[in-house]
Amino acid sequence: MARKKNSDIVKLREKKTANGNVALFLDWFVDGVRNKEYLKLYFNPKARTPIEKENNNRTLDLAKKMRLERETQLIYSTYDKVAPTKTKITFFDFAEKYREKYTKKDIKMIKGAIQRFKDFLTDQRPRLNQKSLKISQIDKVMMIDFVSYLESRSTGEGAHGYYQRFKKILKRAVDEDIIHKMPTEGIRCKTVEGLRKDILTNEEIIQLAKTPCQNSELKRAFLFCCSTGLRFVDVKALQYKDIDFSSNRMTIDQKKTGKTATIDLNTTALKMIATPQRPDDYVFELPTSNGTNKTLQAWVKRAGIDKHITWHCARHSFAVNLLTSDARPDIKTVSSTLGHSSLKHTEKYTRVIDELKKKAVNALPNYEL
């Protein structure tokens, strides 16, 4: 392999691997710090046949192009400019690739953030061609309008949550030198205190229990969540081996947080569970989240409850009803029962209770003297 000139900012290096091949990587210094980038390209130093030699030549040509591209990017970044090869990257192509590689548990929020931005552009920038929108075209003014759009259409923590995920995508673009500065700098999205879900009172849950539901399995599972605070993903994955019938407790590894939670099962929760089956059998056979919510809302309407209820409302209702019960457990106990990672997640329920108290006081009649 031809040696690179000493004047090259980015060097193309070789490293022998255990199987006798040579791995190619890039090597450069920025502010005295050494950087390495392995190209996942391999050179066969023992090539003998014409095909093997041709493969080596193609690998080296590709490595040289990648070296030159990286060097060009570094030179442009020195002058706070984007390399010409990166100015052509469109936002939604970049965002979709980011989403495909995303492995964390808030993937739905990432998808939602991308969709909210599409909706915003359709509503606020109808003449803009979304397919050709470059990341560099996303400026501060656009972000101010986007935040206003989110705040006007999402309540509670929704707007803030989508904005935070959207910034993750832009941060990756900064890391990859596609843009040099976050267009969201200095722009905040308000977090509305309290919950963004309706709460079912104990009386309403009793009314639901008395009302027929077209899916009896769904009915049992939802009432089970109202009695335990389980999320949909956790109740759907619940197996008989997770339940200790001798102590009336269940222990689960929460899908969202990865944290283990041990929950006591009250009489109502135990009634919702069928006769113990094989350890690996699921306790409830449930359809998808969207399917359950449609059936759930029809059931709530049939019960005469005028609220927008989704499955997650069961968890919120459990927490609020627990805090307002005669037992009056402290916030740490409720936090432990819900499997929260910190008390700040539980404190939102205490604010809901304060709001309910305020509404009750304001609902008193105006007494005339």
Backbone hydrogen bonds in HBPLUS format (Angstrom, degrees):
<---DONOR---> <-ACCEPTOR-->    atom                        ^
c    i                          cat <-CA-CA->   ^        H-A-AA   ^      H-
h    n   atom  resd res      DA  || num        DHA   H-A  angle D-A-AA Bond
n    s   type  num  typ     dist DA aas  dist angle  dist       angle   num
A0008-ASP N   A0005-LYS O   3.12 MM   3  5.69 164.1  2.15 115.2 120.1     1
A0011-LYS N   A0027-ASP O   2.85 MM  16  5.07 175.3  1.85 154.3 152.7     2
A0027-ASP N   A0011-LYS O   2.91 MM  16  5.07 144.0  2.04 143.2 150.7     3
A0013-ARG N   A0025-PHE O   2.70 MM  12  5.25 170.5  1.70 174.1 172.0     4
A0025-PHE N   A0013-ARG O   3.09 MM  12  5.25 160.6  2.13 132.4 136.9     5
A0015-LYS N   A0023-ALA O   2.90 MM   8  5.09 133.2  2.13 143.1 153.7     6
A0023-ALA N   A0015-LYS O   2.70 MM   8  5.09 161.5  1.74 158.4 151.8     7
A0017-THR N   A0021-ASN O   2.86 MM   4  5.47 161.0  1.90 157.5 154.7     8
A0020-GLY N   A0017-THR O   3.14 MM   3  5.51 164.2  2.17 115.5 117.8     9
A0022-VAL N   A0043-PHE O   2.79 MM  21  4.91 150.8  1.87 146.8 155.2    10
A0043-PHE N   A0022-VAL O   2.72 MM  21  4.91 164.2  1.75 147.0 151.9    11
A0024-LEU N   A0041-LEU O   3.05 MM  17  5.69 159.9  2.09 161.9 160.3    12
A0039-LEU N   A0024-LEU O   3.20 MM  15  6.08 167.1  2.21 148.8 152.7    13
A0026-LEU N   A0037-GLU O   2.84 MM  11  5.02 165.9  1.86 136.7 139.5    14
A0037-GLU N   A0026-LEU O   3.00 MM  11  5.02 151.4  2.08 136.3 139.0    15
A0028-TRP N   A0035-ASN O   3.07 MM   7  5.33 158.6  2.11 144.3 150.0    16
A0035-ASN N   A0028-TRP O   2.71 MM   7  5.33 158.2  1.76 168.0 175.1    17
A0030-VAL N   A0033-VAL O   2.93 MM   3  5.25 157.2  1.99 143.0 148.0    18
A0033-VAL N   A0030-VAL O   2.96 MM   3  5.25 163.0  1.99 113.6 118.7    19
A0047-ALA N   A0044-ASN O   3.33 MM   3  5.60 146.2  2.45 120.0 117.0    20
A0053-LYS N   A0049-THR O   3.00 MM   4  6.29 159.1  2.05 154.7 160.9    21
A0054-GLU N   A0050-PRO O   2.88 MM   4  6.04 150.8  1.97 143.4 151.6    22
A0055-ASN N   A0051-ILE O   2.93 MM   4  6.19 154.9  2.00 148.5 155.0    23
A0056-ASN N   A0052-GLU O   3.03 MM   4  6.31 150.2  2.13 141.7 149.6    24
A0057-ASN N   A0053-LYS O   2.99 MM   4  6.29 157.2  2.04 146.3 152.1    25
A0058-ARG N   A0054-GLU O   3.00 MM   4  6.28 158.9  2.04 151.4 156.4    26
A0059-THR N   A0055-ASN O   2.97 MM   4  6.14 157.5  2.03 145.7 152.1    27
A0060-LEU N   A0056-ASN O   2.90 MM   4  6.15 161.3  1.93 153.5 158.3    28
A0061-ASP N   A0057-ASN O   2.92 MM   4  6.12 158.9  1.96 147.7 153.8    29
A0062-LEU N   A0058-ARG O   3.01 MM   4  6.20 159.9  2.05 147.6 152.6    30
A0063-ALA N   A0059-THR O   2.94 MM   4  6.17 156.7  1.99 147.0 153.9    31
A0064-LYS N   A0060-LEU O   2.88 MM   4  6.11 153.8  1.95 150.3 156.9    32
A0065-LYS N   A0061-ASP O   3.07 MM   4  6.33 152.3  2.15 144.1 151.2    33
A0066-MET N   A0062-LEU O   2.97 MM   4  6.24 155.1  2.03 148.3 155.3    34
A0067-ARG N   A0063-ALA O   2.89 MM   4  6.11 149.1  1.98 144.0 152.8    35
A0068-LEU N   A0064-LYS O   2.97 MM   4  6.19 161.3  2.01 146.8 151.2    36
A0069-GLU N   A0065-LYS O   2.92 MM   4  6.13 155.1  1.98 145.5 152.7    37
A0070-ARG N   A0066-MET O   3.01 MM   4  6.16 161.1  2.05 145.8 150.2    38
A0071-GLU N   A0067-ARG O   2.95 MM   4  6.16 157.3  2.00 148.6 155.3    39
A0072-THR N   A0068-LEU O   2.88 MM   4  6.08 156.1  1.94 146.9 153.4    40
A0073-GLN N   A0069-GLU O   3.01 MM   4  6.25 155.7  2.07 145.9 152.3    41
A0074-LEU N   A0070-ARG O   3.06 MM   4  6.33 155.7  2.12 146.7 152.7    42
A0075-ILE N   A0071-GLU O   3.01 MM   4  6.29 157.0  2.06 149.8 155.7    43
A0076-TYR N   A0072-THR O   2.99 MM   4  6.23 165.3  2.01 153.4 157.1    44
A0077-SER N   A0073-GLN O   2.88 MM   4  6.04 157.2  1.94 148.4 155.3    45
A0078-THR N   A0074-LEU O   3.10 MM   4  6.28 138.4  2.28 139.6 149.2    46
A0079-TYR N   A0076-TYR O   3.02 MM   3  5.45 138.4  2.20 106.7 117.5    47
A0081-LYS N   A0076-TYR O   2.88 MM   5  4.95 160.4  1.92 135.9 137.2    48
A0080-ASP N   A0077-SER O   3.01 MM   3  4.65 161.4  2.04 105.3 105.3    49
A0086-LYS N   A0083-ALA O   2.84 MM   3  5.50 149.6  1.93 121.3 130.4    50
A0089-ILE N   A0086-LYS O   3.28 MM   3  5.55 165.2  2.31 108.2 112.6    51
A0094-PHE N   A0090-THR O   3.12 MM   4  6.28 162.3  2.15 150.2 155.5    52
A0091-PHE N   A0133-LEU O   2.74 MM  42  5.90 163.4  1.76 158.7 163.0    53
A0095-ALA N   A0091-PHE O   2.73 MM   4  5.99 159.3  1.78 156.3 163.2    54
A0096-GLU N   A0092-PHE O   2.99 MM   4  5.98 156.1  2.05 138.2 143.7    55
A0097-LYS N   A0093-ASP O   3.14 MM   4  6.35 156.4  2.20 145.0 151.1    56
A0098-TYR N   A0094-PHE O   2.94 MM   4  6.18 151.9  2.02 146.1 154.7    57
A0099-ARG N   A0095-ALA O   2.89 MM   4  6.13 155.0  1.95 145.5 152.2    58
A0100-GLU N   A0096-GLU O   2.94 MM   4  6.16 155.3  2.00 146.0 152.3    59
A0101-LYS N   A0097-LYS O   3.22 MM   4  6.42 146.0  2.34 142.0 149.3    60
A0102-TYR N   A0098-TYR O   3.07 MM   4  6.09 115.9  2.50 137.2 153.5    61
A0102-TYR N   A0099-ARG O   3.16 MM   3  5.00 146.7  2.27  96.3 106.3    62
A0109-MET N   A0106-ASP O   2.96 MM   3  5.37 128.1  2.24 107.7 120.9    63
A0110-ILE N   A0106-ASP O   3.20 MM   4  6.67 145.0  2.33 145.5 155.8    64
A0110-ILE N   A0107-ILE O   3.12 MM   3  5.01 120.8  2.48  91.9 106.9    65
A0111-LYS N   A0107-ILE O   3.01 MM   4  6.36 161.9  2.04 153.7 157.3    66
A0112-GLY N   A0108-LYS O   2.85 MM   4  6.04 155.8  1.91 141.6 149.3    67
A0113-ALA N   A0109-MET O   2.84 MM   4  5.99 149.4  1.94 141.8 149.2    68
A0114-ILE N   A0110-ILE O   3.13 MM   4  6.42 159.1  2.17 151.0 155.4    69
A0115-GLN N   A0111-LYS O   2.99 MM   4  6.25 161.2  2.03 150.9 156.4    70
A0116-ARG N   A0112-GLY O   2.80 MM   4  5.99 155.2  1.86 148.9 156.0    71
A0117-PHE N   A0113-ALA O   3.06 MM   4  6.26 150.8  2.15 142.1 149.3    72
A0118-LYS N   A0114-ILE O   3.06 MM   4  6.38 150.0  2.15 143.8 152.1    73
A0119-ASP N   A0115-GLN O   2.91 MM   4  6.19 160.9  1.95 151.8 156.8    74
A0120-PHE N   A0116-ARG O   2.84 MM   4  6.05 151.1  1.92 142.9 151.4    75
A0121-LEU N   A0117-PHE O   3.01 MM   4  6.24 161.0  2.04 147.7 151.5    76
A0122-THR N   A0118-LYS O   2.99 MM   4  6.24 159.9  2.03 151.1 156.8    77
A0123-ASP N   A0119-ASP O   2.95 MM   4  6.12 152.9  2.03 146.0 153.3    78
A0124-GLN N   A0120-PHE O   2.66 MM   4  5.67 170.7  1.67 160.1 163.4    79
A0125-ARG N   A0121-LEU O   2.74 MM   4  4.60 140.4  1.89 118.6 130.4    80
A0128-LEU N   A0125-ARG O   3.06 MM   3  5.52 158.0  2.11 116.6 123.6    81
A0132-SER N   A0129-ASN O   3.26 MM   3  5.67 133.6  2.49 105.2 116.0    82
A0133-LEU N   A0130-GLN O   3.25 MM   3  5.13 162.2  2.28 101.5 106.8    83
A0137-GLN N   A0134-LYS O   2.97 MM   3  5.30 152.0  2.05 106.9 115.8    84
A0138-ILE N   A0135-ILE O   3.09 MM   3  5.58 161.1  2.13 113.1 119.0    85
A0143-MET N   A0139-ASP O   3.11 MM   4  6.42 151.2  2.20 145.8 154.1    86
A0144-ILE N   A0140-LYS O   2.93 MM   4  6.21 151.4  2.01 151.5 159.0    87
A0145-ASP N   A0141-VAL O   3.10 MM   4  6.39 160.8  2.14 149.4 153.9    88
A0146-PHE N   A0142-MET O   2.87 MM   4  6.08 147.0  1.98 141.4 151.6    89
A0147-VAL N   A0143-MET O   2.94 MM   4  6.12 159.3  1.99 149.0 152.8    90
A0148-SER N   A0144-ILE O   3.14 MM   4  6.39 158.4  2.19 143.3 149.2    91
A0149-TYR N   A0145-ASP O   2.92 MM   4  6.13 150.5  2.01 143.2 151.7    92
A0150-LEU N   A0146-PHE O   2.90 MM   4  6.23 157.8  1.95 150.3 155.6    93
A0151-GLU N   A0147-VAL O   2.92 MM   4  6.15 166.0  1.94 154.3 157.7    94
A0152-SER N   A0148-SER O   3.05 MM   4  6.17 138.3  2.23 139.7 150.1    95
A0153-ARG N   A0150-LEU O   3.15 MM   3  5.31 142.2  2.30 100.8 111.5    96
A0154-SER N   A0150-LEU O   2.81 MM   4  5.66 139.6  1.97 158.7 165.2    97
A0158-GLY N   A0155-THR O   3.08 MM   3  5.69 152.0  2.16 142.7 141.0    98
A0161-GLY N   A0157-GLU O   2.86 MM   4  5.92 156.7  1.91 152.9 160.3    99
A0162-TYR N   A0158-GLY O   3.00 MM   4  6.24 164.9  2.02 158.9 161.3   100
A0163-TYR N   A0159-ALA O   3.03 MM   4  6.18 159.3  2.07 148.9 155.2   101
A0164-GLN N   A0160-HIS O   2.96 MM   4  6.16 156.5  2.02 148.6 154.4   102
A0165-ARG N   A0161-GLY O   3.18 MM   4  6.44 155.4  2.24 145.2 151.2   103
A0166-PHE N   A0162-TYR O   2.92 MM   4  6.13 152.4  2.00 147.4 155.5   104
A0167-LYS N   A0163-TYR O   2.99 MM   4  6.24 152.6  2.07 147.0 153.8   105
A0168-LYS N   A0164-GLN O   3.23 MM   4  6.54 134.3  2.45 133.6 145.1   106
A0168-LYS N   A0165-ARG O   3.07 MM   3  5.02 127.6  2.36  92.1 106.3   107
A0169-ILE N   A0166-PHE O   3.13 MM   3  5.37 124.0  2.46 100.2 112.9   108
A0170-LEU N   A0166-PHE O   3.25 MM   4  6.67 159.6  2.29 148.4 153.4   109
A0171-LYS N   A0167-LYS O   2.80 MM   4  5.96 150.1  1.89 145.9 154.7   110
A0172-ARG N   A0168-LYS O   3.10 MM   4  6.38 148.8  2.20 142.3 149.3   111
A0173-ALA N   A0169-ILE O   3.20 MM   4  6.58 148.8  2.31 141.6 150.0   112
A0174-VAL N   A0170-LEU O   3.01 MM   4  6.41 144.7  2.14 145.0 154.6   113
A0175-ASP N   A0171-LYS O   2.93 MM   4  6.24 159.1  1.97 148.8 154.5   114
A0176-GLU N   A0172-ARG O   2.93 MM   4  6.19 139.1  2.10 143.9 154.8   115
A0178-ILE N   A0173-ALA O   2.89 MM   5  5.24 158.5  1.94 169.1 163.9   116
A0177-ASP N   A0174-VAL O   2.99 MM   3  5.08 159.4  2.03 111.6 113.7   117
A0185-GLU N   A0182-MET O   3.26 MM   3  5.64 165.9  2.28 115.9 116.7   118
A0187-ILE N   A0184-THR O   2.93 MM   3  5.38 162.6  1.96 140.5 140.0   119
A0205-ILE N   A0201-THR O   2.99 MM   4  6.31 150.9  2.08 150.6 158.9   120
A0206-ILE N   A0202-ASN O   2.99 MM   4  6.25 154.1  2.06 146.1 153.0   121
A0207-GLN N   A0203-GLU O   2.98 MM   4  6.25 149.3  2.08 139.6 148.4   122
A0208-LEU N   A0204-GLU O   2.89 MM   4  6.17 148.7  1.99 142.1 150.4   123
A0209-ALA N   A0205-ILE O   2.95 MM   4  6.23 156.2  2.00 146.7 152.9   124
A0210-LYS N   A0206-ILE O   3.16 MM   4  6.46 138.6  2.34 140.4 150.6   125
A0211-THR N   A0208-LEU O   2.97 MM   3  5.05 142.5  2.12 101.5 113.0   126
A0219-LYS N   A0215-ASN O   3.05 MM   4  6.37 156.7  2.10 149.8 156.8   127
A0220-ARG N   A0216-SER O   3.03 MM   4  6.27 162.7  2.06 147.6 150.7   128
A0221-ALA N   A0217-GLU O   3.04 MM   4  6.25 161.6  2.08 147.7 152.9   129
A0222-PHE N   A0218-LEU O   2.87 MM   4  6.04 161.4  1.91 156.5 160.9   130
A0223-LEU N   A0219-LYS O   3.08 MM   4  6.24 169.0  2.10 152.9 155.9   131
A0224-PHE N   A0220-ARG O   2.93 MM   4  6.04 141.7  2.08 139.4 150.8   132
A0225-CYS N   A0221-ALA O   2.98 MM   4  6.30 147.6  2.09 142.9 150.7   133
A0226-CYS N   A0222-PHE O   2.95 MM   4  6.31 147.7  2.06 145.8 155.4   134
A0227-SER N   A0224-PHE O   3.10 MM   3  5.16 139.6  2.27  95.6 107.4   135
A0228-THR N   A0224-PHE O   3.02 MM   4  6.21 115.3  2.46 136.1 152.8   136
A0228-THR N   A0225-CYS O   3.25 MM   3  4.98 146.4  2.37  93.1 102.6   137
A0229-GLY N   A0225-CYS O   2.67 MM   4  5.01 157.4  1.72 141.2 144.7   138
A0235-VAL N   A0231-ARG O   3.01 MM   4  6.31 158.5  2.06 155.1 160.9   139
A0236-LYS N   A0232-PHE O   2.93 MM   4  6.00 156.5  1.98 155.1 161.5   140
A0238-LEU N   A0235-VAL O   3.35 MM   3  4.94 153.2  2.43  90.9  98.6   141
A0283-VAL N   A0238-LEU O   2.95 MM  45  5.87 164.7  1.98 142.5 145.9   142
A0242-ASP N   A0239-GLN O   2.92 MM   3  5.52 157.8  1.97 116.0 123.2   143
A0240-TYR N   A0281-ASP O   3.13 MM  41  6.12 152.8  2.21 166.1 174.5   144
A0243-ILE N   A0240-TYR O   3.12 MM   3  5.46 163.3  2.15 110.9 116.2   145
A0241-LYS N   A0279-PRO O   2.96 MM  38  4.34 139.3  2.12 140.1 127.4   146
A0251-THR N   A0242-ASP O   2.91 MM   9  5.45 155.3  1.97 155.8 161.5   147
A0244-ASP N   A0249-ARG O   2.69 MM   5  5.29 169.1  1.70 166.5 170.2   148
A0247-SER N   A0244-ASP O   3.29 MM   3  5.76 139.6  2.46 107.6 116.5   149
A0248-ASN N   A0244-ASP O   2.86 MM   4  5.75 115.9  2.28 139.8 158.1   150
A0249-ARG N   A0244-ASP O   3.16 MM   5  5.29 160.4  2.20 140.0 144.0   151
A0265-LEU N   A0248-ASN O   2.86 MM  17  5.39 167.7  1.87 153.8 149.7   152
A0250-MET N   A0263-ILE O   2.95 MM  13  5.43 154.6  2.02 147.5 155.7   153
A0263-ILE N   A0250-MET O   2.87 MM  13  5.43 162.8  1.90 160.7 165.4   154
A0252-ILE N   A0261-ALA O   2.97 MM   9  5.52 161.0  2.01 156.4 158.9   155
A0261-ALA N   A0252-ILE O   2.89 MM   9  5.52 159.3  1.93 159.0 165.9   156
A0254-GLN N   A0259-LYS O   3.03 MM   5  5.53 163.6  2.06 144.3 141.6   157
A0258-GLY N   A0254-GLN O   2.72 MM   4  4.97 140.7  1.87 135.1 146.7   158
A0270-LEU N   A0266-ASN O   3.04 MM   4  6.33 161.1  2.08 157.0 162.2   159
A0271-LYS N   A0267-THR O   3.04 MM   4  6.28 146.6  2.15 145.3 154.3   160
A0272-MET N   A0268-THR O   3.23 MM   4  6.54 138.2  2.42 144.1 154.6   161
A0272-MET N   A0269-ALA O   3.14 MM   3  5.27 131.9  2.38  97.7 110.3   162
A0273-ILE N   A0270-LEU O   3.23 MM   3  5.37 153.4  2.30 102.2 110.0   163
A0281-ASP N   A0278-ARG O   2.97 MM   3  5.42 162.0  2.00 120.5 126.4   164
A0292-THR N   A0288-THR O   2.94 MM   4  6.20 159.2  1.99 155.1 160.4   165
A0293-ASN N   A0289-SER O   3.07 MM   4  6.24 158.7  2.12 149.2 154.6   166
A0294-LYS N   A0290-ASN O   3.19 MM   4  6.43 152.6  2.27 146.4 152.7   167
A0295-THR N   A0291-GLY O   3.26 MM   4  6.51 165.5  2.29 148.5 151.9   168
A0296-LEU N   A0292-THR O   2.79 MM   4  5.89 156.3  1.84 149.2 157.3   169
A0297-GLN N   A0293-ASN O   2.94 MM   4  6.04 159.7  1.98 144.5 148.5   170
A0298-ALA N   A0294-LYS O   3.22 MM   4  6.44 151.7  2.31 142.0 149.1   171
A0299-TRP N   A0295-THR O   3.00 MM   4  6.23 152.2  2.08 147.0 154.8   172
A0300-VAL N   A0296-LEU O   2.90 MM   4  6.18 157.5  1.95 153.0 159.0   173
A0301-LYS N   A0297-GLN O   3.03 MM   4  6.15 157.5  2.08 140.3 146.3   174
A0302-ARG N   A0298-ALA O   3.01 MM   4  6.20 153.4  2.08 141.4 148.6   175
A0303-ALA N   A0299-TRP O   3.04 MM   4  6.32 135.4  2.24 139.6 151.7   176
A0303-ALA N   A0300-VAL O   3.12 MM   3  5.06 127.5  2.41  92.2 106.2   177
A0305-ILE N   A0300-VAL O   3.21 MM   5  5.67 168.8  2.22 157.5 154.6   178
A0304-GLY N   A0301-LYS O   2.95 MM   3  5.16 157.4  2.01 106.5 113.5   179
A0313-CYS N   A0310-THR O   3.03 MM   3  5.49 149.9  2.12 111.0 120.0   180
A0314-ALA N   A0311-TRP O   3.04 MM   3  5.81 156.7  2.09 120.1 125.7   181
A0315-ARG N   A0312-HIS O   3.11 MM   3  5.43 125.3  2.42 103.5 115.4   182
A0316-HIS N   A0312-HIS O   3.28 MM   4  6.70 162.7  2.31 150.5 154.3   183
A0317-SER N   A0313-CYS O   2.76 MM   4  5.84 160.0  1.80 149.0 155.3   184
A0318-PHE N   A0314-ALA O   2.96 MM   4  6.08 156.4  2.02 143.1 149.3   185
A0319-ALA N   A0315-ARG O   3.13 MM   4  6.42 160.0  2.17 149.3 153.6   186
A0320-VAL N   A0316-HIS O   3.02 MM   4  6.28 171.7  2.03 158.3 159.7   187
A0321-ASN N   A0317-SER O   2.87 MM   4  5.88 166.2  1.89 153.0 157.8   188
A0322-LEU N   A0318-PHE O   2.91 MM   4  5.93 142.4  2.06 139.6 149.9   189
A0323-LEU N   A0319-ALA O   3.02 MM   4  6.26 157.3  2.07 148.2 153.6   190
A0324-THR N   A0320-VAL O   3.07 MM   4  6.25 139.2  2.24 144.0 154.7   191
A0325-SER N   A0322-LEU O   3.32 MM   3  5.20 162.1  2.36  99.6 104.6   192
A0328-ARG N   A0325-SER O   3.11 MM   3  5.42 140.1  2.28 105.5 115.6   193
A0333-THR N   A0330-ASP O   3.11 MM   3  5.50 123.1  2.44 105.7 118.8   194
A0334-VAL N   A0330-ASP O   3.24 MM   4  6.63 160.1  2.28 152.9 158.2   195
A0335-SER N   A0331-ILE O   2.87 MM   4  6.01 156.9  1.92 144.7 151.8   196
A0336-SER N   A0332-LYS O   2.93 MM   4  6.11 155.6  1.99 145.1 151.1   197
A0337-THR N   A0333-THR O   2.95 MM   4  6.18 154.1  2.02 145.6 153.0   198
A0338-LEU N   A0334-VAL O   2.94 MM   4  6.18 152.7  2.02 150.3 156.9   199
A0339-GLY N   A0335-SER O   3.02 MM   4  6.09 118.9  2.41 133.6 149.1   200
A0340-HIS N   A0335-SER O   3.04 MM   5  5.36 157.3  2.10 156.3 156.5   201
A0339-GLY N   A0336-SER O   3.15 MM   3  4.98 140.1  2.32  92.0 103.7   202
A0345-HIS N   A0342-SER O   3.36 MM   3  6.07 150.8  2.45 113.7 119.2   203
A0346-THR N   A0343-LEU O   2.90 MM   3  5.13 129.8  2.16 103.0 117.2   204
A0347-GLU N   A0343-LEU O   2.94 MM   4  6.19 143.4  2.08 154.8 166.2   205
A0349-TYR N   A0346-THR O   3.01 MM   3  5.79 151.0  2.10 120.4 127.4   206
A0350-THR N   A0347-GLU O   3.07 MM   3  5.25 125.5  2.38  99.5 113.1   207
A0351-ARG N   A0347-GLU O   3.23 MM   4  6.65 146.6  2.35 146.4 155.4   208
A0352-VAL N   A0348-LYS O   3.14 MM   4  6.45 142.7  2.29 136.2 145.8   209
A0353-ILE N   A0349-TYR O   3.08 MM   4  6.41 154.0  2.15 145.2 151.2   210
A0354-ASP N   A0350-THR O   3.09 MM   4  6.38 152.4  2.17 141.0 148.0   211
A0355-GLU N   A0351-ARG O   2.96 MM   4  6.24 151.2  2.04 143.1 151.0   212
A0356-LEU N   A0352-VAL O   2.85 MM   4  6.18 153.5  1.92 150.9 158.4   213
A0357-LYS N   A0353-ILE O   2.92 MM   4  6.18 155.4  1.98 148.9 155.3   214
A0358-LYS N   A0354-ASP O   2.98 MM   4  6.21 156.9  2.03 145.6 151.9   215
A0359-LYS N   A0355-GLU O   2.94 MM   4  6.21 157.2  1.99 148.8 154.7   216
A0360-ALA N   A0356-LEU O   2.96 MM   4  6.17 152.8  2.04 144.0 151.6   217
A0361-VAL N   A0357-LYS O   2.99 MM   4  6.29 156.8  2.04 150.5 156.0   218
A0362-ASN N   A0358-LYS O   2.94 MM   4  6.16 162.7  1.97 150.3 155.3   219
A0363-ALA N   A0359-LYS O   2.94 MM   4  6.03 124.9  2.25 137.2 151.0   220
A0363-ALA N   A0360-ALA O   3.27 MM   3  5.10 137.0  2.47  90.2 102.1   221
A0364-LEU N   A0361-VAL O   3.21 MM   3  5.63 162.1  2.24 109.6 115.0   222
